[in-house]
Amino acid sequence: MGLFGDSKPHVGSEEYKLVRGHLHSEGFSQQELADVDMIFLGDLEKKSGSYHRGIDEKELQEKIKWLRAHPNSHRLESSKIDKLEESLKKKM
């Protein structure tokens, strides 16, 4: 951690909004975007006792792994999970 915050690459709230818009343009439905929000929005809030805000690489990988392992818990097809992962990684 640096003097003024976490120096790890991450996706913050502004980048997330851009990713969300891109996903919508790629054909994600409002229900699919709601599922994405359900999974990732908590990471965009400031964590208690931490300066880290946003989605870091480890969190992204854990959540993508969960999405792939639990296909009946959301409305995202495998190809859309791939697009989601790719879009978030580009913003890191």
Phi, psi and omega in degrees: 000133179277178182300322185251018177143187183283126182267000178292142175300137179205166175257117177270184185296323179292316178296322180298319178299320178295317179298315181300316177297319178297317180297321178299318179291340178271006175102008177290133178282168177298324178293320178293319177295325177296321176296318178298315178300316181303323183282320192252339187298328179299330180284346180274347177276151179296132180275140181303128178074014183223152175267354184289126173229132178116183182254116179264175185302316181296314179297319179300311181298320179297318183285324175295318178299317179297315180302318180290326183279343184232063184296339180274000182260002181203177184253015184269126174285162181304319181295327179283328173297319177301314179297319178300311180299313181300315182295318180291320179297324179296333182271356180281000000 
